[in-house]
């Protein structure tokens, strides 16, 4: 994945985190508001119930709870709680109840305190009870402070949860983009070599036809290359679908290597190189033919791009493995390149490097390593001991 994609995914993750965090914070605020309203309503209801119980059941102010102030007016006179604040009793309410006989309940602000006051007639007397709302308000403030701290902690948790969820949500997208780009890069690279060989063979066919030469074998080669290209496309499409696996069949690597060399012969001629195959006996393997063929083609194409005069493809057996060696007589592999030769996008050559003058992307040998691993084999690279050049070895399990 390139830097632009990573930046875009990070921005997407941040947006998702902010949106999810905002929704979570909004939910927390709504819950806090509902909880505060319910507690406030419950406190007021409880205060009213206490006042109603006090006015209905108490006969003397001394019997009232400590936080309830009472005044009782009857035929004997007026009795009030000790240390009744200035402003009590509320004379207007006493007069209204005396006149109408209906209970009166309201809030009264006296000496910077808010009181809930209930006045009613009970058994021929008028009773007024007052409850200081300050403890209720203090409890509400404590509740609000607690909700604020809990909300702050919740916001932090929400931010962390949103960021984690956003990363989880974006991760499949990142993997999908990476897989898509990898497939496009692999398909483009894998199609380039066979299309180049097909184009070269077609050009050779046109030259031979213009000279009046026998072109029967050349036409067969073009048809074979076109069929191999179709099989390669099918194999790439199967590889792109992780639910399926390319079918394994019994192939003779000696025949396959000879076919690959024949396909690349025109390209070798165009480059002025000698391309030969050495396969003395049949070597059978159970593989995906299109995959192994494109791996061999990639090795041959790489050798043609580095060789000075000759490329040799040798097919042998070693124990339980089939061994395909591709040797060139070029400059060989530099020590700094050798450990990374099968890494993706590891090409360190210039665009014009090699006799083919083609741009290199560092994918071909990496795809060969993938094919080898998918078939339970391996591929290695080193420099030749018998002269200049490099030696690539692809090992695959023999068919049993």
VEXDREN-2710 file (C-alpha; in Angstrom, 1 decimal):
% VEXDREN-2710
k/r/px/py/pz
1/UNK/0.0/0.0/0.0
2/UNK/1.4/3.4/-1.0
3/UNK/1.7/6.5/1.2
4/UNK/-1.4/8.1/-0.3
5/UNK/-3.6/5.1/0.5
6/UNK/-2.2/4.9/4.0
7/UNK/-2.9/8.6/4.6
8/UNK/-6.5/8.3/3.2
9/UNK/-7.1/5.3/5.4
10/UNK/-5.8/7.1/8.5
11/UNK/-8.1/10.0/7.7
12/UNK/-11.0/7.6/7.3
13/UNK/-10.2/6.0/10.6
14/UNK/-10.1/9.4/12.3
15/UNK/-13.4/10.4/10.8
16/UNK/-15.0/7.2/12.0
17/UNK/-13.5/7.6/15.4
18/UNK/-14.8/11.1/15.7
19/UNK/-18.3/10.1/14.5
20/UNK/-18.5/7.1/16.7
21/UNK/-17.0/9.0/19.7
22/UNK/-19.5/11.8/19.1
23/UNK/-22.4/9.4/19.1
24/UNK/-21.2/7.7/22.3
25/UNK/-20.8/11.1/24.0
26/UNK/-24.2/12.2/22.9
27/UNK/-25.7/9.0/24.3
28/UNK/-23.9/9.5/27.6
29/UNK/-25.1/13.1/27.8
30/UNK/-28.7/12.0/27.2
31/UNK/-28.4/9.2/29.8
32/UNK/-27.0/11.7/32.3
33/UNK/-29.7/14.2/31.6
34/UNK/-32.5/11.6/32.0
35/UNK/-30.9/10.3/35.2
36/UNK/-30.5/13.8/36.7
37/UNK/-34.2/14.6/35.8
38/UNK/-35.4/11.4/37.4
39/UNK/-33.4/11.9/40.5
40/UNK/-34.6/15.5/40.8
41/UNK/-38.2/14.5/40.2
42/UNK/-37.8/11.7/42.8
43/UNK/-36.4/14.1/45.4
44/UNK/-39.1/16.7/44.9
45/UNK/-41.8/14.0/45.1
46/UNK/-40.2/12.7/48.3
47/UNK/-40.2/16.2/49.8
48/UNK/-43.8/16.7/48.9
49/UNK/-44.8/13.4/50.4
50/UNK/-43.0/14.3/53.6
51/UNK/-44.7/17.6/53.8
52/UNK/-48.1/16.1/53.2
53/UNK/-47.5/13.4/55.8
54/UNK/-46.3/16.1/58.3
55/UNK/-49.3/18.3/57.8
56/UNK/-51.7/15.4/58.0
57/UNK/-50.4/13.5/61.0
58/UNK/-48.5/15.9/63.4
59/UNK/-50.3/17.7/66.2
60/UNK/-47.5/19.8/67.5
61/UNK/-44.5/21.5/65.9
62/UNK/-42.2/19.7/68.3
63/UNK/-43.1/16.4/66.7
64/UNK/-41.8/17.5/63.3
65/UNK/-38.5/16.1/61.9
66/UNK/-35.5/18.4/62.3
67/UNK/-35.5/19.6/58.7
68/UNK/-39.3/20.4/58.7
69/UNK/-40.5/23.7/60.0
70/UNK/-44.1/23.8/61.2
71/UNK/-46.8/26.3/62.2
72/UNK/-50.2/25.3/63.5
73/UNK/-53.0/27.7/63.9
74/UNK/-56.2/26.7/65.8
75/UNK/-58.7/28.2/68.2
76/UNK/-56.0/28.3/71.0
77/UNK/-53.6/30.4/68.9
78/UNK/-50.5/29.9/66.8
79/UNK/-47.7/27.4/67.5
80/UNK/-44.4/27.3/65.5
81/UNK/-41.2/25.4/65.4
82/UNK/-38.3/26.7/67.5
83/UNK/-36.0/29.2/65.7
84/UNK/-38.4/29.7/62.9
85/UNK/-36.6/31.8/60.2
86/UNK/-37.7/35.3/59.5
87/UNK/-40.4/35.3/57.0
88/UNK/-42.2/32.3/58.4
89/UNK/-45.0/31.5/58.6
90/UNK/-46.1/32.6/55.2
91/UNK/-49.1/34.7/56.2
92/UNK/-50.6/34.9/52.7
93/UNK/-50.9/31.2/52.4
94/UNK/-52.4/30.9/55.9
95/UNK/-55.0/33.5/54.9
96/UNK/-55.7/31.9/51.5
97/UNK/-56.3/28.5/53.2
98/UNK/-58.5/30.1/55.8
99/UNK/-60.5/31.7/53.1
100/UNK/-60.8/28.9/50.5
101/UNK/-60.2/25.8/52.6
102/UNK/-58.0/24.4/49.7
103/UNK/-54.4/23.3/50.2
104/UNK/-51.7/25.6/48.9
105/UNK/-48.2/24.3/48.0
106/UNK/-45.4/26.4/46.5
107/UNK/-41.8/27.3/46.7
108/UNK/-40.7/30.3/48.7
109/UNK/-37.3/32.0/48.7
110/UNK/-36.4/33.3/52.2
111/UNK/-32.9/34.3/53.4
112/UNK/-31.2/32.9/50.3
113/UNK/-32.8/29.5/50.8
114/UNK/-35.5/27.9/48.8
115/UNK/-38.3/26.3/50.8
116/UNK/-41.1/24.0/49.7
117/UNK/-44.1/25.1/51.7
118/UNK/-47.4/23.3/52.1
119/UNK/-50.4/24.8/53.9
120/UNK/-53.7/23.0/54.4
121/UNK/-56.7/22.8/56.8
122/UNK/-56.7/19.6/58.9
123/UNK/-59.4/18.9/61.5
124/UNK/-60.4/22.5/61.9
125/UNK/-56.9/23.8/62.2
126/UNK/-54.5/25.3/59.6
127/UNK/-51.2/23.6/59.4
128/UNK/-48.2/24.9/57.4
129/UNK/-45.0/22.8/56.9
130/UNK/-41.8/24.0/55.2
131/UNK/-38.9/21.9/54.0
132/UNK/-35.6/23.5/53.1
133/UNK/-34.6/22.6/49.5
134/UNK/-31.0/23.3/50.2
135/UNK/-30.1/19.6/51.0
136/UNK/-32.0/18.6/47.8
137/UNK/-30.1/21.1/45.8
138/UNK/-26.8/20.1/47.4
139/UNK/-27.6/16.5/46.5
140/UNK/-28.4/17.6/42.9
141/UNK/-25.1/19.4/42.7
142/UNK/-23.2/16.4/44.0
143/UNK/-25.1/14.2/41.4
144/UNK/-24.2/16.7/38.6
145/UNK/-20.6/16.7/39.6
146/UNK/-20.5/12.9/39.8
147/UNK/-22.2/12.7/36.4
148/UNK/-19.7/15.2/35.0
149/UNK/-16.7/13.2/36.2
150/UNK/-18.3/10.0/35.0
151/UNK/-19.1/11.7/31.7
152/UNK/-15.5/12.8/31.3
153/UNK/-14.2/9.4/32.0
154/UNK/-16.9/8.0/29.7
155/UNK/-15.7/10.4/27.0
156/UNK/-12.2/9.2/27.3
157/UNK/-13.3/5.6/27.1
158/UNK/-15.5/6.5/24.2
159/UNK/-12.6/8.1/22.4
160/UNK/-10.4/5.0/22.9
161/UNK/-13.2/2.6/22.0
162/UNK/-14.1/4.7/18.9
163/UNK/-10.4/4.7/17.8
164/UNK/-10.1/1.0/18.3
165/UNK/-13.4/0.3/16.5
166/UNK/-12.4/2.6/13.7
167/UNK/-9.1/0.8/13.2
168/UNK/-11.0/-2.5/13.3
169/UNK/-13.4/-1.2/10.7
170/UNK/-10.7/0.1/8.4
171/UNK/-8.4/-2.9/8.6
172/UNK/-10.4/-5.1/6.2
173/UNK/-10.5/-2.1/3.8
174/UNK/-6.8/-1.7/4.0
175/UNK/-6.3/-5.4/3.4
176/UNK/-8.7/-5.3/0.5
177/UNK/-6.9/-2.4/-1.1
178/UNK/-3.5/-4.1/-0.6
179/UNK/-4.8/-7.3/-2.1
180/UNK/-6.3/-5.5/-5.0
181/UNK/-3.1/-3.6/-5.7
182/UNK/-1.1/-6.8/-5.4
183/UNK/-3.3/-8.6/-7.8
184/UNK/-3.1/-5.8/-10.4
185/UNK/0.6/-5.6/-10.0
186/UNK/1.0/-9.4/-10.2
187/UNK/-1.4/-9.7/-13.2
188/UNK/0.3/-6.9/-15.1
189/UNK/3.7/-8.3/-14.5
190/UNK/2.8/-11.9/-15.3
191/UNK/1.0/-10.8/-18.5
192/UNK/3.9/-8.7/-19.7
193/UNK/6.4/-11.5/-20.4
194/UNK/4.0/-13.8/-22.4
195/UNK/2.7/-10.8/-24.3
196/UNK/6.2/-9.7/-25.1
197/UNK/7.1/-13.2/-26.3
198/UNK/3.9/-13.5/-28.3
199/UNK/4.6/-10.1/-29.9
200/UNK/8.2/-11.1/-30.8
201/UNK/7.0/-14.4/-32.3
202/UNK/4.4/-12.6/-34.3
203/UNK/7.0/-10.1/-35.6
204/UNK/9.3/-13.0/-36.6
205/UNK/6.3/-14.7/-38.3
206/UNK/5.6/-11.5/-40.3
207/UNK/9.3/-11.3/-41.4
208/UNK/9.4/-15.0/-42.5
209/UNK/6.1/-14.6/-44.3
210/UNK/7.4/-11.5/-46.1
211/UNK/10.5/-13.5/-47.3
212/UNK/8.3/-16.4/-48.4
213/UNK/9.7/-18.9/-45.8
214/UNK/7.8/-21.8/-44.4
215/UNK/5.8/-20.4/-41.5
216/UNK/4.0/-23.5/-40.4
217/UNK/6.0/-24.0/-37.2
218/UNK/5.9/-20.3/-36.4
219/UNK/2.1/-20.3/-36.6
220/UNK/1.9/-23.3/-34.3
221/UNK/4.1/-21.4/-31.9
222/UNK/1.9/-18.4/-32.0
223/UNK/-1.2/-20.6/-31.3
224/UNK/0.6/-22.3/-28.4
225/UNK/1.7/-19.0/-26.9
226/UNK/-1.9/-17.7/-27.2
227/UNK/-3.2/-20.8/-25.5
228/UNK/-0.6/-20.5/-22.7
229/UNK/-1.6/-16.9/-22.2
230/UNK/-5.3/-17.9/-21.8
231/UNK/-4.3/-20.6/-19.2
232/UNK/-2.3/-17.9/-17.4
233/UNK/-5.3/-15.6/-17.3
234/UNK/-7.4/-18.5/-15.9
235/UNK/-4.8/-19.3/-13.2
236/UNK/-4.5/-15.6/-12.2
237/UNK/-8.3/-15.4/-11.8
238/UNK/-8.3/-18.5/-9.7
239/UNK/-5.5/-17.2/-7.6
240/UNK/-7.5/-14.0/-7.0
241/UNK/-10.4/-16.0/-5.6
242/UNK/-9.2/-17.3/-2.2
243/UNK/-12.1/-19.7/-2.1
244/UNK/-10.7/-21.8/-5.0
245/UNK/-7.3/-23.4/-5.7
246/UNK/-5.9/-24.1/-9.1
247/UNK/-6.3/-27.9/-9.9
248/UNK/-3.1/-30.0/-9.7
249/UNK/-2.3/-32.3/-12.6
250/UNK/0.5/-34.5/-13.6
251/UNK/3.0/-32.7/-15.8
252/UNK/6.4/-33.6/-17.3
253/UNK/8.7/-30.7/-16.4
254/UNK/11.1/-31.7/-19.2
255/UNK/8.3/-31.1/-21.7
256/UNK/7.1/-28.0/-20.0
257/UNK/10.7/-26.5/-19.9
258/UNK/11.1/-27.3/-23.6
259/UNK/7.8/-25.5/-24.3
260/UNK/8.9/-22.5/-22.3
261/UNK/12.3/-22.4/-24.1
262/UNK/10.5/-22.6/-27.5
263/UNK/8.2/-19.7/-26.5
264/UNK/11.2/-17.6/-25.5
265/UNK/13.3/-18.6/-28.5
266/UNK/12.2/-15.7/-30.6
267/UNK/13.0/-13.2/-27.8
268/UNK/16.4/-14.8/-27.3
269/UNK/17.1/-14.5/-31.1
270/UNK/16.0/-10.8/-31.0
271/UNK/18.5/-10.2/-28.2
272/UNK/21.3/-12.1/-29.9
273/UNK/21.4/-14.8/-27.2
274/UNK/21.6/-18.6/-27.3
275/UNK/18.8/-20.3/-25.3
276/UNK/19.0/-24.1/-24.8
277/UNK/17.3/-26.7/-22.7
278/UNK/18.9/-29.8/-21.2
279/UNK/16.3/-32.4/-20.1
280/UNK/17.5/-36.0/-20.5
281/UNK/14.6/-37.8/-19.0
282/UNK/10.9/-37.3/-18.0
283/UNK/10.4/-35.6/-14.7
284/UNK/6.8/-35.7/-13.5
285/UNK/5.3/-33.4/-10.9
286/UNK/1.7/-32.8/-9.7
287/UNK/1.3/-29.0/-10.1
288/UNK/-0.8/-26.2/-11.5
289/UNK/0.5/-26.2/-15.0
290/UNK/-0.1/-22.5/-15.7
291/UNK/1.5/-21.4/-12.4
292/UNK/4.7/-23.5/-12.8
293/UNK/4.9/-22.5/-16.5
294/UNK/4.8/-18.8/-15.6
295/UNK/7.4/-19.4/-12.9
296/UNK/9.7/-21.0/-15.5
297/UNK/9.0/-18.3/-17.9
298/UNK/9.9/-15.6/-15.3
299/UNK/13.2/-17.4/-14.6
300/UNK/14.0/-17.6/-18.3
301/UNK/13.0/-14.0/-18.9
302/UNK/15.2/-12.9/-16.0
303/UNK/18.1/-14.9/-17.3
304/UNK/17.7/-13.4/-20.8
305/UNK/17.7/-10.0/-19.3
306/UNK/21.1/-10.6/-17.6
307/UNK/22.9/-13.1/-19.9
308/UNK/25.8/-12.0/-22.1
309/UNK/25.6/-14.9/-24.7
310/UNK/23.9/-18.0/-23.3
311/UNK/21.0/-19.2/-21.1
312/UNK/20.7/-22.8/-20.2
313/UNK/17.6/-24.5/-18.7
314/UNK/18.4/-27.9/-17.1
315/UNK/15.8/-30.3/-15.7
316/UNK/16.9/-33.1/-13.4
317/UNK/15.9/-35.1/-10.3
318/UNK/17.4/-34.9/-6.9
319/UNK/16.0/-37.4/-4.3
320/UNK/12.2/-36.7/-4.0
321/UNK/12.4/-33.4/-5.8
322/UNK/12.4/-32.2/-9.4
323/UNK/15.1/-29.6/-10.0
324/UNK/15.0/-26.9/-12.6
325/UNK/18.2/-24.9/-13.1
326/UNK/18.3/-21.7/-15.1
327/UNK/21.8/-20.5/-15.7
328/UNK/23.1/-17.4/-17.5
329/UNK/26.6/-16.1/-18.2
330/UNK/26.0/-12.5/-17.2
331/UNK/27.6/-10.4/-14.5
332/UNK/26.0/-12.4/-11.7
333/UNK/24.3/-11.3/-8.5
334/UNK/25.9/-8.5/-6.4
335/UNK/26.3/-9.4/-2.7
336/UNK/23.9/-6.6/-1.7
337/UNK/21.2/-7.9/-4.0
338/UNK/21.5/-11.6/-3.3
339/UNK/19.7/-11.7/0.1
340/UNK/16.7/-9.7/-1.4
341/UNK/16.5/-11.2/-4.8
342/UNK/13.0/-12.8/-4.1
343/UNK/11.6/-9.8/-2.2
344/UNK/8.7/-8.0/-3.8
345/UNK/9.6/-4.7/-5.5
346/UNK/13.2/-5.3/-4.7
347/UNK/14.6/-4.6/-8.1
348/UNK/17.7/-2.3/-7.9
349/UNK/18.3/-2.0/-11.6
350/UNK/17.8/1.1/-13.8
351/UNK/14.9/1.2/-16.3
352/UNK/17.3/0.6/-19.2
353/UNK/19.3/-2.1/-17.4
354/UNK/19.9/-5.3/-19.4
355/UNK/19.8/-6.0/-23.1
356/UNK/15.9/-5.9/-23.2
357/UNK/15.9/-2.2/-22.3
358/UNK/12.7/-2.9/-20.2
359/UNK/11.7/-1.3/-17.0
360/UNK/11.9/-3.7/-14.0
361/UNK/9.5/-3.7/-11.1
362/UNK/11.0/-6.4/-8.8
363/UNK/7.9/-8.7/-9.0
364/UNK/8.9/-11.6/-11.3
365/UNK/11.2/-13.5/-8.9
366/UNK/8.9/-12.8/-6.0
367/UNK/6.1/-14.4/-7.8
368/UNK/8.3/-17.4/-8.6
369/UNK/8.9/-17.7/-4.8
370/UNK/5.1/-17.6/-4.2
371/UNK/4.6/-20.4/-6.8
372/UNK/7.3/-22.6/-5.2
373/UNK/5.9/-22.1/-1.7
374/UNK/2.3/-22.9/-2.9
375/UNK/3.5/-26.2/-4.3
376/UNK/5.6/-27.3/-1.3
377/UNK/8.9/-26.5/-3.0
378/UNK/11.5/-23.7/-2.9
379/UNK/13.5/-21.5/-5.2
380/UNK/17.1/-20.3/-4.5
381/UNK/19.6/-18.1/-6.2
382/UNK/23.4/-17.8/-6.2
383/UNK/26.3/-17.2/-8.5
384/UNK/27.7/-19.9/-10.7
385/UNK/30.9/-21.8/-9.6
386/UNK/31.9/-22.8/-13.1
387/UNK/32.1/-19.4/-14.6
388/UNK/30.5/-15.9/-14.6
389/UNK/26.7/-15.6/-14.3
390/UNK/23.9/-16.5/-11.9
391/UNK/22.1/-19.8/-11.1
392/UNK/18.5/-20.0/-10.1
393/UNK/17.2/-23.3/-8.9
394/UNK/13.5/-24.2/-8.6
395/UNK/12.7/-27.4/-6.6
396/UNK/9.3/-29.1/-6.7
397/UNK/8.1/-32.4/-5.1
398/UNK/8.1/-35.3/-7.6
399/UNK/4.8/-36.9/-8.5
400/UNK/4.3/-40.1/-6.6
END
